[in-house]
Amino acid sequence: MSQATDFDAAYVASKDPRIQALFAGYMGLPGTALDPGTRQSQALSLALGGLTIDPQIDVDGGDPYLIMSTRAGYGYSTVPALLQKLPPVFLPPGVHVPGVPDYDPSLWLIKVSTQISDYPKFVGPSESTSYIGAYCGNGLYNVINNAQNFFIAGQQYTENGVSYTFLVAVAANEYFWQRNS
């Protein structure tokens, strides 16, 4: 296999199974390929549910290795996720135009890399790992251990006999657990 083929397989395997489903019938994966409208609709639904979605790869079906290589070639180290509410990337790194925000890699969620080691195989939530953080008021608890990559808005989770609902504040990019009575 080639580096690009190995990378593409690692990229898909690193994603939540709900994101992996977007790649059905693509890159030699089993299943019937989704038509573009269905793929976009499902990706949007996953993003609204709190998952980190790459617009060019996960939504548009771009080749992961080619897209990441192109981004890296232009000097990007991060890019925005779908629905990420921050200033858009207008200028590539190193280009300065008065009145236009400079590229700021600290703002974006998606790491740009073609290193397979940056894409470990997805491992789902485990009941032995706590995802419930400190109480922050109004019946809400912080989300810990990167749980935003495992759960979607409205999903139920039980820990130590207590049931919680996963909440996502999309505009603020915040994640919470709400304790169910």
N, C-alpha and C positions, 0 to 999 in steps of 0.2 A: 504494500500500500504506500501511497505517497504521503508526504507531510500534510498536504492540504486535506486529503481524505481522512487521515488519522485525526487531524484537528477538528474537522467537521463532525466526526463521530463523537469525539470527546465533548465538543460544545453542546450537542444535543443531549448526550447522556448526563451532562451536568445540570440540566434544567429539571424543574418540577415536572412530573408526568403530565400535568395539564398543559404545560407549554410544549412538551415533547409531542403531544397529540397534534399540534399544529404542523409538524413535520411528516405526518403520515404520507406514505407514497412518494417521499422526497428523499434524495440522497441514499437510495437503496433500502429505505425503511419500509416495513410492511404496512399494508393498508392502502386505501384509496386517497389520492391527493385531494385536498380541499380546494374548492374553487376560490378565487381571490376574495370575493365578497364574504364568504363564510369564514375564511381564515382571518380576515380583518375584524369581523364581528366578534369572533371568539377571542381574539387577542385583546380587543378593547374590553370585553367582559372580564378577562383575567386581570388586566391592568386596573380596572375599576374595583376589582376584588382585592387589590393590594400587591399583586405580583409585579416584579420588575420585568418589563417587556422591551426588547430592543426593536425599535420601529423598522429598521432596514432589514434585519435578519428574521426576527420572529413574526413580524406582520407582513412584510413585503416578500419574504421568501428568498432574500439575497443569500449568496453563498457565504457562510460564516468566515472561512479563511480569507476569501477575497475581500470582503468588507473590512475585517479587522486589519488586514495587511494594508489596504488603502488608507484607512484611518491613521494607522501608525506611520505610514509614509508621509502624511501631511503633518505629522507631529502631535496628533491628539493622543492623550493618555486616558481620557475619559470622555464620554458623550452622554447626552441626556436620554433618559428612559421615556417611553411613551407616557404621556400625561404629566410629566415632571414639570411643575409650575415654577420655573425660574427663567431668567433671561435666556432667550434662545442663543445658539451659537451662530453668530453672523460672520465672524472672522476666524481664520485658522490661527493656530499658535504662532506668535512672533510678528503678526501683522497688527499695526496700530493705526487707527483712523480716529481723529478727534470727534468726540460725541458718540462713538460707538463703543459699547463695553468690550474690553479685551477678553480673550479666552481665559477662563478660570477653571482649571481641571478639578478644583475642590468642590465645585457645585454639582457635578454630574454623578449618577449612580452606576453607569456601565463602564467597567474597566476595559480599555483597549489593549489587547494582547493576543499574540499568536502562539503563546507558550501553552502547550497541552497541560502542564502542571497547574496552570491557573484555572483549569476547568475540571475539578474533581467530580467523580460520579455522584449524582444526587443521592442523598440519604434523607429519608423522610423523618418526621417527628417520632420520638420514642417516649413511651410513658415513663421511662426512667430519667428523663431529662425535664427539668422544670422550664416552662415558658412564661410563667407568671412572675412578674417583677413586683416592685414596691407599690403599695397603695398610693394613688395620687389624687384621691378625692372624688366625690360624686359617684361612688361605686365603680370607679375605673382603676385598673392596675396597669403598670408599664409592661410592655412586651420585651422579653429578653431572649438571648440565644438565637438571634436572627430568625425568629419565628415568622416574621413577615414573609419569608420565602416559602413557608410550609402551609400557611393557612390563608383563607380568603374571607372577605367580609361576610359576617353572619354565621360562619362555621362554629360549631360547638366543640368544646374541649373540656374534658374532665380531669382534674388533678386532685389527688387526695380526697376523693369523694365530693368535691365541689365542682359545679358546672360553670363554665364561662363562655361568653360569646365574643368572637373576634370582631373588633370594630376598626374601620379604616377612615381616617379623615383625609380624603384624596387631595383636597386643595392645600392642606398643610403638610402632606406626606408624613402623617403621624399614625401610629398603631397603638391600640389599647385592647385590654381584656375587660369585659363588663361581667361582673359576678351575677349569675342568675340566682334568684331567691328560691 
